[in-house]
Amino acid sequence: MERDGQLQLYGVLAARLKQAHLRVANPEVPDGTRRELSRRLLAVTAVAKHDLADAARRLDVLTAELDDLGIPDR
């Protein structure tokens, strides 16, 4: 049962990471900003391989920053 919960959490996190990557790829995002955000997304992806909860927290922070920067959902 616990494994099913982890798989579900991983699926949700994967979908959120995909959406964040789409937002960062927005052509309106300046190149320097895009590079920094991409590095952070890669770090979140790496953390997700070992600690889903920590990756989700990091992605929450990054998503809030995308919102603050006015980068729209795609």
C-alpha positions as CSV (number, residue, x, y, z in Angstrom):
1,M,0.0,0.0,0.0
2,E,2.8,2.4,0.8
3,R,4.4,1.8,-2.5
4,D,1.2,2.8,-4.3
5,G,1.2,6.0,-2.4
6,Q,4.8,6.7,-3.4
7,L,4.0,5.9,-7.0
8,Q,1.0,8.3,-6.9
9,L,3.1,11.1,-5.3
10,Y,5.9,10.5,-8.0
11,G,3.3,10.8,-10.7
12,V,2.0,14.1,-9.3
13,L,5.5,15.4,-8.9
14,A,6.4,14.4,-12.4
15,A,3.4,16.3,-13.8
16,R,4.3,19.4,-11.8
17,L,7.9,19.2,-12.9
18,K,6.8,18.9,-16.5
19,Q,4.6,22.0,-16.1
20,A,7.4,24.0,-14.5
21,H,9.7,23.1,-17.4
22,L,7.1,24.3,-19.8
23,R,6.8,27.6,-17.9
24,V,10.6,28.1,-17.8
25,A,10.8,27.4,-21.6
26,N,8.6,30.4,-22.3
27,P,10.3,32.5,-24.9
28,E,9.5,35.6,-22.8
29,V,11.8,34.5,-20.0
30,P,15.3,36.1,-20.3
31,D,18.1,33.7,-21.2
32,G,20.0,34.3,-17.9
33,T,16.9,33.7,-15.8
34,R,16.0,30.7,-17.9
35,R,19.4,29.1,-17.3
36,E,19.2,29.6,-13.5
37,L,15.6,28.3,-13.3
38,S,16.6,25.3,-15.5
39,R,19.5,24.5,-13.2
40,R,17.1,24.6,-10.2
41,L,14.6,22.4,-12.0
42,L,17.3,19.8,-12.7
43,A,18.3,19.9,-9.0
44,V,14.7,19.2,-8.0
45,T,14.6,16.4,-10.5
46,A,17.7,14.9,-9.0
47,V,16.4,15.2,-5.4
48,A,13.1,13.5,-6.5
49,K,15.1,10.3,-7.2
50,H,15.9,10.0,-3.4
51,D,13.4,12.1,-1.5
52,L,10.0,12.9,-3.0
53,A,8.8,15.0,-0.1
54,D,11.9,17.3,-0.2
55,A,11.6,17.5,-4.0
56,A,7.9,18.5,-3.7
57,R,8.9,21.3,-1.1
58,R,11.6,22.6,-3.4
59,L,9.2,22.6,-6.4
60,D,6.7,24.5,-4.3
61,V,9.3,27.2,-3.7
62,L,10.3,27.3,-7.3
63,T,6.7,27.4,-8.5
64,A,6.0,30.4,-6.2
65,E,9.0,32.2,-7.6
66,L,7.7,31.5,-11.2
67,D,4.4,33.0,-10.1
68,D,6.2,36.1,-8.6
69,L,8.2,36.6,-11.8
70,G,4.9,36.6,-13.7
71,I,5.8,33.5,-15.8
72,P,2.5,32.2,-17.0
73,D,1.4,28.5,-17.2
74,R,1.5,27.2,-20.7
